[in-house]
């Protein structure tokens, strides 16, 4: 099962859209989803660890896959790989 971490900022409209996208996707497809605010200690550590400076960031199985809005086609390809 995929592990997805989404780094967001509460002040970002784009982050709220990405968070909504992943929550809806999670209703249809099983994966572990964790939404983390970058203004928390854990969020700041992950930003440093993955060397990213903007949000939203989608990390799938410990790899930064998207910075910004996820590409729907690529998301579908990632989940097709599991089948």
Residue pairs with C-beta under 8 A, 6 or more apart in sequence:
1 30
1 31
1 32
2 31
2 32
2 60
2 61
2 78
2 79
2 82
3 31
3 32
3 34
3 60
3 61
3 62
4 22
4 31
4 32
4 33
4 34
4 58
4 59
4 60
5 34
5 35
5 36
5 46
5 58
5 59
6 18
6 19
6 22
6 33
6 34
6 35
6 36
6 56
6 57
6 58
6 59
7 36
7 38
7 43
7 46
7 47
7 52
7 55
7 56
7 57
7 59
8 15
8 16
8 18
8 19
8 35
8 36
8 37
8 38
8 55
8 56
9 15
9 37
9 38
9 39
9 55
9 56
10 37
10 39
12 55
12 56
14 55
14 56
14 68
14 69
15 55
15 56
17 69
18 56
18 58
18 68
18 69
18 70
19 35
19 56
21 69
21 70
22 33
22 35
22 58
22 70
23 33
23 35
25 31
25 75
26 33
29 79
31 79
36 42
36 43
36 46
37 43
38 44
38 46
38 47
38 55
46 59
47 53
47 57
50 57
50 59
50 64
52 64
52 67
54 67
54 68
56 66
56 67
56 68
56 69
57 64
57 66
57 67
58 64
58 65
58 66
58 67
58 70
59 65
60 78
65 74
65 78
66 74
